[in-house]
């Protein structure tokens, strides 16, 4: 496997990315080839400092430009052809890499994924999800987490299929239970979007739909996959992140359950519904997060998740 890694994306790049690579290579029996995109001279010096100079699994590809957080995503992708993000997508599109990872400009990553790669035929809108730690120790998925703030019922219906496939092959949940996030459990509850989406989800033979759940049920075991529009999903995501921040401030971060909200444990989130694995990391990603992003990319490649999504939408 060959994985392209944006070394310049993230608040603590490239050093934390390099530390993540060092740990990955130290614990992995048959590591992938890592295409490290960034300033060549800087990366050579830093890899040497981490005793990784000349490692056969590391290939540095010079990318002198950086798409910063304040850059306009679409404009930067067009104008900065030598940026680490743009080169990463070109490598993926030309089959010179099997996956692409970045903790850089999220907008540029999302636009690049949708415009520089081929969306899966039949997918109306790609989506991103967020991992949900359950109180019973299991793990679930909520999507959309912010990519699609305005949705139609058909979009939510497809998110359910994409989320089910991710839960099955990445989270190892057999026949995942899908629910629609709503203001009540009753079938007739909700706004126009949720009512219409409920009808489609109920008739969808590709998923195991169990009905509506309320916000208080997000962290229990009522659903493995929770579907909602991206506006609602992003509010839930940011609220969950704030819970962990409060736990840290009150010195409860070592609580067994609350510790599972730490982003670094999951690395990054994939864009579901495009033809190749693209993993987007948090802007404050540390070495553990970069390590886990590589692991997620390998799992997507090994399971053939993108191919399974393509088959599901034929």
C-alpha positions in Angstrom: 0.0 0.0 0.0 1.1 3.5 -0.8 -0.3 6.4 1.3 0.3 10.1 0.5 0.6 12.2 3.7 0.4 16.0 3.8 3.3 16.9 6.1 2.6 20.6 6.2 -1.1 20.5 7.3 -2.0 21.1 10.9 -1.0 23.4 13.7 1.9 21.2 14.8 3.1 20.1 11.4 5.4 18.8 10.2 7.1 17.6 13.5 4.1 15.9 15.0 3.4 14.2 11.6 7.0 12.9 11.6 6.7 11.7 15.2 3.5 9.9 14.2 5.3 8.2 11.3 8.2 7.2 13.6 5.7 5.5 16.0 3.8 3.9 13.1 7.0 2.4 11.7 8.1 1.1 15.1 4.9 -0.9 15.7 3.9 -2.0 12.3 5.2 -5.3 10.9 4.7 -4.6 7.2 4.4 -0.8 6.9 3.0 0.9 3.9 5.1 3.2 1.7 4.6 6.8 2.9 4.8 9.6 0.4 5.6 12.6 2.5 4.6 15.8 0.9 6.2 19.1 2.0 9.3 21.3 2.0 12.0 18.8 1.1 15.0 20.4 2.9 12.9 20.9 6.1 11.6 17.3 6.0 15.1 15.8 5.4 16.4 17.7 8.5 13.5 16.7 10.7 13.5 13.0 9.6 17.2 12.9 10.3 16.5 14.3 13.8 14.1 11.5 14.4 16.6 8.8 13.2 14.5 8.1 10.1 16.9 9.3 7.4 17.1 6.7 4.6 14.1 4.7 5.8 12.9 2.6 2.8 9.3 3.2 3.7 9.6 7.0 3.5 9.7 8.9 0.2 9.8 12.7 0.4 8.0 14.5 -2.4 8.9 18.2 -2.6 5.8 20.5 -2.2 7.1 24.0 -1.6 3.6 25.7 -1.3 1.2 25.4 1.6 -2.6 26.0 1.6 -3.1 27.8 4.9 -6.2 27.9 7.0 -7.0 31.4 5.9 -6.7 30.6 2.2 -9.8 30.4 0.1 -10.1 26.7 -0.6 -11.1 26.6 -4.2 -8.9 29.5 -5.2 -5.9 28.0 -3.4 -6.3 24.6 -5.0 -6.3 26.2 -8.4 -3.4 28.7 -7.8 -1.2 26.6 -5.6 -0.4 23.7 -7.9 2.7 22.9 -5.9 1.0 22.8 -2.5 1.1 19.6 -0.5 -2.7 19.2 -0.7 -2.9 19.7 -4.4 -0.1 17.3 -5.1 -1.6 14.8 -2.8 -4.9 14.8 -4.8 -3.0 14.5 -8.1 -1.1 11.5 -6.8 -4.4 9.9 -5.7 -6.1 10.7 -9.0 -3.3 9.2 -11.0 -3.2 6.0 -8.9 0.3 6.8 -7.6 -1.1 6.6 -4.1 -3.9 4.5 -2.6 -5.0 7.0 0.0 -4.4 10.6 1.0 -4.2 12.1 4.5 -4.1 15.7 5.7 -4.8 17.7 8.8 -4.6 20.9 6.8 -7.3 23.3 5.3 -10.5 21.3 5.7 -12.3 23.3 3.0 -9.5 22.6 0.5 -9.6 18.9 1.4 -13.3 18.6 0.9 -13.4 20.5 -2.4 -10.4 18.6 -3.6 -12.1 15.3 -2.7 -15.2 16.2 -4.6 -13.6 18.0 -7.7 -10.2 16.4 -8.2 -11.5 12.8 -7.6 -14.4 11.0 -9.1 -17.5 10.7 -6.8 -19.0 7.3 -6.8 -21.6 7.1 -9.5 -25.0 7.4 -8.0 -24.0 9.2 -4.9 -25.8 12.5 -4.8 -23.5 14.1 -2.2 -20.4 12.8 -0.4 -20.5 13.0 3.4 -18.3 13.0 6.5 -19.2 11.4 9.8 -18.0 11.6 13.3 -17.2 8.7 15.7 -19.7 8.4 18.7 -18.4 6.8 21.9 -21.2 4.7 23.4 -21.8 4.3 27.1 -21.8 0.5 26.8 -18.2 0.6 25.4 -19.1 0.2 21.7 -18.6 2.8 19.0 -21.1 4.4 16.6 -21.1 6.8 13.7 -23.1 10.0 13.2 -23.4 11.6 9.7 -23.5 14.1 8.2 -21.1 16.0 10.6 -21.0 19.3 8.7 -20.2 18.8 5.0 -23.9 19.1 3.9 -25.7 21.7 6.0 -28.8 21.8 3.8 -30.1 18.4 2.8 -32.9 16.7 1.0 -34.5 13.4 2.2 -32.7 11.5 -0.6 -29.4 12.7 0.8 -30.1 11.4 4.3 -31.3 8.1 2.8 -27.9 7.7 1.1 -26.0 8.8 4.2 -27.6 5.8 5.9 -26.2 3.5 3.3 -22.7 5.0 3.4 -22.7 5.0 7.2 -23.9 1.4 7.3 -21.0 0.3 5.1 -18.5 2.2 7.2 -19.9 0.7 10.4 -19.8 -2.8 8.9 -16.3 -2.8 7.4 -14.4 -0.2 9.6 -16.1 -0.6 13.0 -16.8 -4.3 12.5 -20.5 -4.0 13.4 -22.5 -6.8 11.8 -25.9 -5.6 10.4 -25.5 -2.1 12.0 -28.7 -0.5 13.4 -29.6 2.8 11.7 -31.7 5.6 13.2 -32.8 9.0 12.2 -32.0 11.9 14.7 -35.3 13.6 15.4 -37.2 15.6 18.0 -39.3 12.5 19.0 -39.3 8.8 18.5 -42.8 8.7 16.9 -42.9 8.3 13.2 -45.0 11.4 12.6 -42.6 13.7 14.6 -40.2 16.2 13.1 -39.9 18.8 10.4 -40.6 18.3 6.7 -37.1 16.9 6.1 -37.2 14.3 8.8 -40.7 13.2 8.0 -39.9 12.6 4.4 -36.5 11.0 5.2 -38.2 8.6 7.6 -40.4 7.3 4.8 -37.4 6.7 2.5 -35.3 5.1 5.3 -38.2 2.8 6.3 -38.4 1.5 2.7 -34.7 1.2 2.2 -33.9 -2.6 2.0 -30.1 -1.9 2.1 -30.1 -0.8 5.7 -31.4 -2.0 9.1 -33.5 1.0 10.0 -35.0 1.1 13.5 -36.8 4.5 13.4 -36.2 7.8 15.1 -34.1 8.6 18.1 -33.8 11.7 20.2 -30.7 13.7 21.2 -30.6 12.0 24.6 -30.1 8.7 22.9 -27.0 9.6 20.9 -24.6 8.1 23.3 -26.5 5.0 24.3 -26.9 1.7 22.4 -30.1 2.5 20.5 -28.3 3.0 17.2 -25.0 2.1 15.6 -25.4 4.7 12.8 -27.2 8.0 13.3 -28.3 10.0 10.3 -29.0 13.8 10.2 -28.4 16.9 8.1 -24.9 18.4 8.4 -26.1 21.5 10.3 -27.5 19.3 13.1 -24.6 16.9 13.0 -22.0 19.6 13.3 -23.8 21.1 16.3 -23.8 17.7 18.0 -20.1 17.3 17.1 -19.0 20.6 18.6 -21.2 20.0 21.7 -19.4 16.6 22.2 -16.0 18.3 21.8 -17.0 20.9 24.4 -17.9 18.1 26.9 -14.4 16.8 26.6 -12.9 20.3 27.1 -15.0 20.7 30.2 -13.9 17.3 31.5 -10.3 18.4 31.1 -10.8 21.7 32.8 -12.4 19.8 35.7 -9.7 17.2 35.7 -12.0 14.4 34.7 -10.3 13.6 31.4 -9.0 10.3 32.9 -12.5 9.1 33.3 -12.7 5.9 31.2 -15.7 7.1 29.2 -14.8 10.7 28.8 -11.3 9.8 27.6 -13.0 8.2 24.6 -14.0 11.7 23.3 -10.4 12.6 22.7 -10.0 13.1 18.9 -6.5 11.7 18.7 -7.9 8.2 19.4 -9.6 8.2 16.0 -7.1 10.0 13.9 -9.3 11.5 11.2 -12.6 11.1 9.4 -12.9 9.8 5.8 -14.9 11.5 3.1 -17.5 8.8 2.2 -18.9 8.6 -1.3 -15.8 9.4 -3.4 -13.8 6.9 -5.4 -10.6 6.9 -3.3 -9.8 7.0 0.5 -9.3 10.6 1.7 -8.8 11.1 5.5 -9.2 14.5 7.1 -7.6 15.1 10.4 -8.2 17.7 13.1 -6.2 20.9 12.8 -4.5 20.3 16.2 -3.5 16.7 15.3 -0.6 15.4 17.3 1.6 12.4 16.7 -1.0 9.9 18.0 -3.6 11.3 15.7 -1.3 11.1 12.7 -0.5 7.5 13.5 -4.2 6.7 13.7 -4.9 8.5 10.4 -2.4 6.1 8.8 -4.2 3.2 10.4 -7.6 4.3 9.2 -6.2 4.8 5.6 -4.8 1.3 5.7 -8.1 -0.1 6.9 -10.0 1.6 4.1 -7.6 0.2 1.5 -7.5 -3.3 3.0 -11.3 -3.6 3.3 -11.9 -2.1 -0.1 -14.5 0.2 1.4 -14.6 2.6 -1.6 -15.2 -0.4 -3.9 -17.9 -1.7 -1.7 -19.6 1.7 -1.7 -19.4 1.7 -5.5 -21.0 -1.8 -5.6 -23.8 -0.6 -3.3 -24.8 2.2 -5.6 -24.7 0.3 -8.9 
